[in-house]
Amino acid sequence: MSRKDLLDMDKCVKDSHQTEDYKSFLPAFKSVPISVLKQNGLLQALVTSEDGQKEAEISEDVLQAQEEWEAVENVQAGLLSETKTGALDNNQKVHMRVLQTIYKKLTGSTFDCPRYGAHWEQLGFQGFDPGTDLRGTGFLGLMHTLYLVMNTQTLPLAHDIFRLSQHQTQNFPFCVMSINITRIAIQALREECLSRECNRRQQVVGVLNDFYVATFLRLYQIWKMQNKTIKDSGFTLKEVETFAKKNPKQLLRSLEMYLVEHHNIATLDKWSLHSSSSPDLQSQKKDLKFTGVCDFKPRLEGEARLV
């Protein structure tokens, strides 16, 4: 994939990279009633050790992260300082854990990776520093990717999309694409395309998360079924954005049906695997004895028989 292709794709977020445009969507969050941290418990999971005990030394980082999200929930136009825009902060341990978790969940690695390096390009960032791709969406761009990989229902979808992004001919930068989907979600919220669903569910963050996943799913399905390539990225993103904004309810319903269907398939596969490997069933198979045709004894004349 050439640098030019990546730059062409990045034009889709050019306008949102401007500071004033970024601030303009913030009032849309004014009525957020629920925190993503409290709702999904993602950051709490990241700061919990293997034995289930929370690490006391980073509790301040959790509080800081909560403060950032509370600032988003209660923001008024013009009151948000530049330090509260949610940029990736190297000094925040939670931010770094989010980045590492995304890397591990997508690659299957069990080891942390360097903060800078070519390995981030393999995930679909445009350079050695993921932070440079977050100018248009801020830390929310990473939080959406984190939500995708931390949710057990959507993790298989994340793996499917990531595998497609590595395809020999249909490859695309996964993380840059994810950031574009976050941009679409932010704009849909700002343009009040999600207002009805937010009112129905009495929450904003949950709707925004699901809308992000649903939009990414639609992009994935179009990209895969129509054999799209990186050259089609600009037009395809625009097509997906237009559909998503006009049909948010249909989009969310499609996601719900997709997750239910794939959950049922996964459950059936697990049941089949368990059944085929069950010791009791195997022993029953060994004990089964079939009688051959020649093993039947001839009926003697005058023998009593059931009619």
C-alpha positions, 0 to 999 in steps of 0.5 A: 500500500503506497503512502499516496493511497493512505494520504488519499484516504486521509482526506476523508478526515481532513475537515475534522482535523481542524480545531474549530470543527472538532470543538463544534461537535462538542455541544452535541454531548451536552446531554450525555447521561451515562459514562462509558467507563461506568457503563462498559467497565473497559478502563476498570478491566484494563487496570485490573491485575490477573488475580482480579485485584486492582492496581492501587498505584494507578488509581489516580489514572483511573480517576483522571480518565473518569474526569475526562469523560465526565468533562465530555458528558457535561461540556458546554460550548466554549468551556472545554480547554485544549487539554481536555480534548482527549488527545493521546497522552504518553504520561497517562498509564491508562492511555498507554494500556488502552493502546497496548490492549488494542495491539494485543487483542488484534495481533494475539500477542501476549507481550507489550510493544514499544510506544513507537515503531513500524508495528503500529503501521501493521495495525493500520496507523499511518506512521510510527506514532498512533497519536498523530492519526487521532487529531480529528477524533481525539482519544475517542478514536481509540476508545471506539476501537477498544470497545470493538475488541473488548466486547466479547460479542464484537471481538470476532467481528474485529478479527474478521475486519482485521483479517480482511485489512491484511488481504493481499488485494483488498487490504486497507489500514484498519486503524485509520479506517476505524478512526474514519468510522468514529468520525462518521459517528461523531458527525451523525451525533452532531447532526442529530441523526441519533437523537431518536435512538438516544431518547429511546434508550435514554443514553448517548454513549451506548448508542454512539458505540453501537452505531460505530460498530454497526457502521464498521460492520456495513463497511466490512460487508460492502468491502468484502462482498463487492471486492473493494480495494484501497482505491475505492476507500473514499467513495465507499466511506462516503456511501457508508456515511450517507446510508448510516446517517439516513438509516440509523435504526436499520443499521443498528437492527442489522448489527443486532441480527448479525450478532445474534446469528453469529452467536448462535453459530458459535454456540452450535459449533461449540456444542458440536465440538463438545459432543464429538469430543465427549468421553461419555459419547465416545464410550457409548460409540464403542459399546454400540454393536450392530447385528448383521443380517446373517445373525438373525436366527430363523423363526421356527415353525409354531413359534409364538410371535407378535402380530 
